């Protein structure tokens, strides 16, 4: 959605899309690293539940800000093409 011409300059769409991508990437990295300790499965499940909660909040018009991820991707959100 972020690369479609109709929505790429919309701050709400950019914010939610980039944060969701950051959370997804974090879930993947942490989950795979911890999968060798057998707790990675729980990280995957909890992370995907968190992504669903974020999607529901975005659908209801709220703009969720993930504490650590938002700080890292704030520059990407503020850029406009």
Backbone torsions as a table, in degrees:
resi	resn	phi	psi	omega
1	UNK	NA	-29.4	-175.6
2	UNK	-70.8	-25.1	-176.8
3	UNK	-94.7	-1.9	178.0
4	UNK	-75.6	140.8	-175.3
5	UNK	-61.2	-33.2	-176.6
6	UNK	-68.9	-28.8	-171.0
7	UNK	-117.5	-3.2	-171.0
8	UNK	-68.6	-18.5	177.6
9	UNK	-103.0	1.8	178.6
10	UNK	-80.5	118.0	-174.9
11	UNK	-61.8	-39.4	-179.0
12	UNK	-62.2	-46.2	-178.9
13	UNK	-68.0	-44.7	179.3
14	UNK	-60.0	-45.3	-177.6
15	UNK	-61.0	-49.7	-177.8
16	UNK	-68.6	-39.0	-178.0
17	UNK	-68.8	-46.2	-177.3
18	UNK	-69.2	-39.3	176.7
19	UNK	-65.1	-40.7	178.9
20	UNK	-63.5	-39.3	177.7
21	UNK	-65.5	-39.4	178.0
22	UNK	-65.8	-41.3	178.1
23	UNK	-66.2	-42.7	179.0
24	UNK	-60.7	-45.1	179.4
25	UNK	-63.2	-40.0	178.1
26	UNK	-63.8	-41.7	178.3
27	UNK	-60.9	-44.0	-178.9
28	UNK	-63.3	-47.2	-177.4
29	UNK	-65.4	-51.6	-178.1
30	UNK	-65.6	-40.2	180.0
31	UNK	-63.7	-43.4	179.8
32	UNK	-69.1	-37.8	178.4
33	UNK	-65.4	-42.6	-178.4
34	UNK	-82.9	-6.0	180.0
35	UNK	-66.8	-21.3	177.5
36	UNK	-75.8	-14.9	178.9
37	UNK	-103.4	2.9	179.1
38	UNK	68.8	12.1	174.0
39	UNK	-103.0	-6.8	-179.8
40	UNK	-59.8	-34.7	178.9
41	UNK	-60.2	-41.4	178.4
42	UNK	-67.1	-34.7	177.0
43	UNK	-64.6	-43.8	177.6
44	UNK	-59.9	-47.6	-178.1
45	UNK	-63.6	-48.7	-179.6
46	UNK	-64.1	-38.6	179.8
47	UNK	-65.5	-43.3	179.5
48	UNK	-69.5	-33.2	173.6
49	UNK	-64.0	-40.9	177.6
50	UNK	-63.2	-40.0	177.2
51	UNK	-63.4	-38.0	178.2
52	UNK	-66.5	-40.8	177.6
53	UNK	-63.0	-42.0	177.3
54	UNK	-62.4	-40.4	179.8
55	UNK	-64.9	-39.3	178.1
56	UNK	-66.1	-41.3	177.4
57	UNK	-63.0	-42.0	178.7
58	UNK	-64.7	-39.1	178.5
59	UNK	-63.2	-34.4	179.3
60	UNK	-82.7	3.4	174.5
61	UNK	95.0	-0.3	178.1
62	UNK	-84.0	153.4	177.6
63	UNK	-113.0	90.9	-177.7
64	UNK	-68.0	142.9	176.3
65	UNK	-121.7	111.3	178.3
66	UNK	-74.9	123.8	-170.3
67	UNK	-51.4	-54.6	-175.6
68	UNK	-81.7	-42.7	-176.2
69	UNK	-65.3	-41.4	-177.5
70	UNK	-61.4	-39.1	178.5
71	UNK	-64.1	-34.6	-178.9
72	UNK	-78.4	-33.3	-175.1
73	UNK	-103.6	6.9	-177.1
74	UNK	-59.0	-37.8	179.4
75	UNK	-64.6	-37.1	178.5
76	UNK	-69.9	-33.2	179.9
77	UNK	-70.4	-39.4	-176.4
78	UNK	-76.7	-15.1	178.9
79	UNK	-72.7	138.8	173.9
80	UNK	-123.0	140.4	-177.5
81	UNK	-87.8	NA	NA
